[in-house]
Amino acid sequence: MKKTMVWICTGILVASAITYTGLLKIGSAQQQAKQLNTQQKVQVAQPSQPTFSSEAINFGSYGQDVYELQSRLKLLGFFGAQVDSQFGNSTLKAVKGFQKEFGMTPDGVVGAKTKLKLVNATPHWKPTETPLHRKNQGSTQGQTAANDDQNDETMGSANTMGLSENDLKIMANAVYGESRGEPFEGQVAVAAVILNRVKSPSFPNTPSGVIFQPGAFTAVADGQIWLTPNETAQKAVRQALNGWDPSGGCLYYFNPKTATSKWIWSRPQVKTIGEHIFCM
């Protein structure tokens, strides 16, 4: 009888232990499933990672940042024009509209706060178009897609003209010496004029030849060509190499306040950027 009771008690204890262990496993599995579900919800709620650079974007800017800015604004319905990677009047209007709608000062400058608001407002944004500032870039044999993404960061980006490193540096010197007080668009336009002259049969076929042509540039005459260019001037050269020509194909420019040549006034004027008039 005693043995029978012992066996019964032992069986009850084993059964209880098995039941308890099973409940623990079920509880643990339910807890893990709950945590996984919570993590998935958090991941879904996370906005897409921003790809903007750290630089502020404003009127006259050009390139990858403006491409993303325009396409995000277009997704929200603020920008209705073509995504052309160029920060012009339509982009400025769209930025101000977005800033006003989201309770920010509508100054048209896309800094860190505006970028964050824009990224959070477009969590499902993806680059769906080929940026125009990349469409015309020439490809170098053996160049990978990853290298192409980094082209905008080097002085030789989209250097399809085969310019030397010295040519690129002297262009930055010329842009800085001629137009460092001008808006960024105006500095790019000066770099574009140099490249337009290189392409024209009426001028030397290298940037150095164009820049040091007698009487061509004031910065050469007064020695400012040898000032050390800043990053803005170097960036202006990169943007001109990438194909942006704010001058509209012009071969000349001048400051009407300081110009002494009567001949320059006879050239067909295309546009004014800052203090410079650009002409053909």
Secondary structure as GFF3:
##gff-version 3
##sequence-region A 1 280
A	DSSP	alpha_helix	2	45	.	.	.	ID=ss1
A	DSSP	alpha_helix	64	76	.	.	.	ID=ss2
A	DSSP	alpha_helix	89	101	.	.	.	ID=ss3
A	DSSP	alpha_helix	112	121	.	.	.	ID=ss4
A	DSSP	alpha_helix	132	135	.	.	.	ID=ss5
A	DSSP	alpha_helix	145	149	.	.	.	ID=ss6
A	DSSP	three_ten_helix	151	153	.	.	.	ID=ss7
A	DSSP	alpha_helix	165	179	.	.	.	ID=ss8
A	DSSP	alpha_helix	184	199	.	.	.	ID=ss9
A	DSSP	alpha_helix	207	211	.	.	.	ID=ss10
A	DSSP	alpha_helix	218	221	.	.	.	ID=ss11
A	DSSP	three_ten_helix	224	226	.	.	.	ID=ss12
A	DSSP	alpha_helix	231	241	.	.	.	ID=ss13
A	DSSP	beta_strand	252	254	.	.	.	ID=ss14
A	DSSP	three_ten_helix	263	266	.	.	.	ID=ss15
A	DSSP	beta_strand	269	273	.	.	.	ID=ss16
A	DSSP	beta_strand	276	279	.	.	.	ID=ss17
###
